[in-house]
Amino acid sequence: MAELRAAIDVLDARLVALLAVRQAYIERAAQLKTGREQVRDPARIEDVVTKVLAEGRKAGLSPDIAEPVWRTLIDASIRHEFEAFDQDQNKRG
């Protein structure tokens, strides 16, 4: 069991590193957008979830895990992007 937990810890560290890269892209997107209404894009959200579910099927990831995890990630990312957008706008104005 200790070996399995250690392997999960290694994967978690890799996931954290990848999420940090994703966050950096979100922060860059906030700098490029010209209006707050551009931050939340419902069509893009559904496109991302559809792609994730397709990749999940290929990889053997249950949609019961993939979809709620990504929807939570997207919601948190949107909140973070709104904060980044507002900060960037305050620096500009």
N, C-alpha and C positions, 0 to 999 in steps of 0.2 A: 504494500500500500504506500509506503514511503517513496518508493521509486515512481509510482504513478503520480503521486502528488508533486514530486519534484519535476516531472515532465510537464504537468499542467502549469506549474509555476513558470517554467521556461516559455511555454506557449503564451501565457498571460503577459510576460515581459515583451514578447514579440508583438503581440496585439497592441499593447500600450504604445510601443514605438511607432507602429503603423498608424494608430489613431492620432498620434502627435503630428505625423506628416499630413494626415487628412485635415486636421485642425489648421495647420499652416496654410493649406490650400483654401480653406474656408475664409481665413483672415485675409488672404490675398483677394479673393472674390469680393469681399466686403469693400476693399479699396477700389476695385474696378467698377462697382455698381454706382450708378448716379442717383438712384432714388430708393427709399426705404421699401417701396412696394415691390422692388425687384428681389428682395431678400427671400421671401417665401414664394415659391413657384410650385403650385399644386401639381401641374403636369410633370415637372421634373421629379417631384417626390415619387409619383406613381411609376415613372420611368425607372428610377433608381431601384425601387422595391421590386419591380418586375425583373430587372436584370439580376438582382441579388437572388431572387427565388430561382431563376434559371441556373445561375452558377451554383447555388446550393444543391439543386437537384443533381447536377453533374458531380458534385463533390460528396454527395451523400448526406448533406445537412438537412435536417428536418425543417420543413417550412414553419412548423410550430415553434421553432427556435429562431430561424432566420428572420421571419417577418416582424415579430415584436421587437427583436433586438435592433433591427435596422430602423424601424419606425421610432423607437426611443432614441437611437443615435441621431437620426435626422432631426427630431424635435429639439434635442439638446444642441445640435449643430446650428440650427436656425436661431435659437436663443443666443448662442455665442456670436453668430454672424451679425445679428441685430446690435449687440453690444459693440462689436468691432466696427460696424458701419457707423454707429453713433459717435464713437471715439474718433474715427477718421474724419467725420464731418465737423466735429468740434475743433480738430486741429486745422482744418481748412478754413473754417469760418470764424 
